[in-house]
Amino acid sequence: MIAEVLATGDEIRSGALIDTNSAYISEKIEELGIKITRHNCVGDDEKELISILLELAERADIIIVTGGLGPTLDDLSREAAAQAAGVPLKLDTKALKKIERFFVSKQKSMPESNIRQARFPKGATILENPIGTAPGFSLIIGRGTFFFLPGVPTEMRKMLSEQVVPRIRQKLKEPYYYKTENISTFGLGESALEEKLREFPILFPDIKLGFRAGFPEVQIKLYQKNSDEAALVKEQEEATNWIKEKLGHKIVSLTGQPMAAVVGDLLLQQSATLAVAESCTGGLIADWLTDRPGSSDYFLLSAVTYANAAKQEVLGVEPTLLEKWGAVHEETAKAMATGVKKLGNATYAIATTGIAGPAGGSLEKPVGTVCIALAGPAKVESRRYFFPFGKRRLNKKIFAAQALNLLRLELLRELKKNHNR
Amino acid sequence: MIAEVLATGDEIRSGALIDTNSAYISEKIEELGIKITRHNCVGDDEKELISILLELAERADIIIVTGGLGPTLDDLSREAAAQAAGVPLKLDTKALKKIERFFVSKQKSMPESNIRQARFPKGATILENPIGTAPGFSLIIGRGTFFFLPGVPTEMRKMLSEQVVPRIRQKLKEPYYYKTENISTFGLGESALEEKLREFPILFPDIKLGFRAGFPEVQIKLYQKNSDEAALVKEQEEATNWIKEKLGHKIVSLTGQPMAAVVGDLLLQQSATLAVAESCTGGLIADWLTDRPGSSDYFLLSAVTYANAAKQEVLGVEPTLLEKWGAVHEETAKAMATGVKKLGNATYAIATTGIAGPAGGSLEKPVGTVCIALAGPAKVESRRYFFPFGKRRLNKKIFAAQALNLLRLELLRELKKNHNR
């Protein structure tokens, strides 16, 4: 079975907007065991659109098209599909009523132009859009079954999983079961992970292994299809356990959760609270932590003390200490962590002070140097690290992730200790 | 002249990696006055690659291909190009020497496999890669001139501008001059901007106008080509002035700089410093501010006081005030701004407290409500806003941008006052 994707729209064609839909669709369709052969993109040009639809109708069995379903005149997918299939457009009164109801629910009146969204090629199956005005549709042209979806990613994703994936599953001859696992890791690059897991394809030949680098974390993705559901679950479990053994604490989570959310869970589990003191990470640790809903249950404060005076005033770092060691030093980081822990009356505190660059580096403390302190109920520890990534934004990210990772490992040790008691 | 792009590689085809190269190339080529008609993508499959190269050789005049130039066996662009052109591969000793020198400069020995990178289709022009091992090449197949570039974005971008763009310019019949302008705006959506500037295409028919939404800022892009350089500069200036008049302070910068950098410039200009108190924005304002190198010259601290106790302890917000008004209130925001301004001994302070969601909303203060206070040398002001974006991350961003925007407008007023004195 040959499958392709087609993104439409001048914004994507001209480069004003990056096409994220095609990657998303490819991943989801590949999870069904179907390989996407090509991505295609054309602009809002009726001739070009019809021409590529006809090519696809000859070349592929399943085609997923995004974009061109809006109410304006440059939304051409419905017209182009009808012309490529050689059928007229027909008003669907049921779809029109739904669009009208959508506007009523938003207490707005429907503009005349939205009527266009209820006209579909004759013979098309309408695909409902539960969160927007643009319904999609599916239509057979030549050898291809086409699924036309909106370009707005949230609408496209919902309709892909609810309307398209079940229909493609029905087309597959044997009933298959699918399982995907996302494992987030920190501390090893993609090639180092590949090296550590190099026996995987021999041990688990039925499971596809993929890596996705999302600096500074790397996601490992496992997926598998099998006609025997019990065998599938068992093999996936064995594979996950094997990876757990190989990677140990490099694994941040088995559910794909990012570092800050995992740290949040561990803090919640132990009814612990956290205070942060940030210099070089400039608020990024706090930003990551507070992206998680409910983070106010454990995250108390971050003192982003960029100026030395603020380190003294807010955190109580001694001026003599700053004079003796400078802002970037293990002792300064310790004093920052101790200071913010006391200030927030928190169970744990982390502190960062370093050189994100591009300026401020020296031979002794080059750009990429960071001192991180971790203060817990019983002790405070501090270490210096050097990261070779060079760029300011990358440095902020790796510093922040490393600080959260130290806390994560400490919380895991604590958890183990309590279990063993 | 018909131009297309082709991205190659299994990572992009399978969706593991999002293709940003095609959008970048499309923008750069469109700046030359050449419209990219289609984007294409295939995986690391020799048959598929040859087949699409032959299609492109019939359909397009200029084709820019990315990826497949690495040293491993799944890097197939050189082989596929040779086969599509019907020519053999030839070792280029000059290119091989350069690759060897690259490894010497990194104090490594060259792996055997890298020899592959010095074999090119007979008749190809080699395109130098100044920052990586993979040289590119250009080759004529059918009606098409193909440019093969590496997939690594930094290498591709450098080679596109240094090696490809000058060669395409030579192909254009008349010598043209080009000018691009990026204007960042805040406070109006894309359609509202389009509406405000609807007379633009009539007044400046030679300038192409584009919009790029990068929530919460929207970039306006102007570009133009002209055989007369003086006329080009003059018209672009007139167009920019016209837009300035239409949009006024909705324009954040005429150079595409983001809000936090513009605020930084204004603070520097006035030798002023800034302290921030963040509740609902959770460190995002500080993170944005500190992404700019040299921000330590004006940014002193941000107190990310998520817990009420931290608002009291760190910022000195009165418990009675919190009891009376709650955490999300104009008076609380005022007390936070006043507190952090005093703590940091800063010229200006901004404070945010609101409900980012998904939980915590009420009828009176729904998710999307934020109170922002601005404290300056003479006064402190506070206002409540409601934003209808719903999602937590979007709320954090719009709250942070709105707070920085209030400061930007105040700094502009101050600048004007000083000029008038």
Interface residues (C-beta under 8 A of the other chain):
Chain A: A7 I12 R13 S14 G15 A16 L17 I18 D19 T20 S22 A23 Y24 I25 S26 E27 K28 E30 K35 I36 T37 R38 H39 N40 C41 V42 G43 E48 I52 G210 F211 R212 K221 A275 V276 E278 G282 G283 L284 I285 A286 D287 L289 T290 D291 P293 G294 S295 S296 F299 L300 L301 S302 A303 V304 T305 Y306 A307 A309 A310 E313 V314 L343 G344 N345 A356 G357 P358 A359 R392 R393 K396
Chain B: A7 I12 R13 S14 G15 A16 L17 I18 D19 T20 S22 A23 Y24 I25 S26 E27 K28 E30 K35 I36 T37 R38 H39 N40 C41 V42 G43 E48 I52 G210 F211 R212 K221 A275 V276 E278 G282 G283 L284 I285 A286 D287 L289 T290 D291 P293 G294 S295 S296 F299 L300 L301 S302 A303 V304 T305 Y306 A307 A309 A310 E313 V314 L343 G344 N345 A356 G357 P358 A359 R392 R393 K396
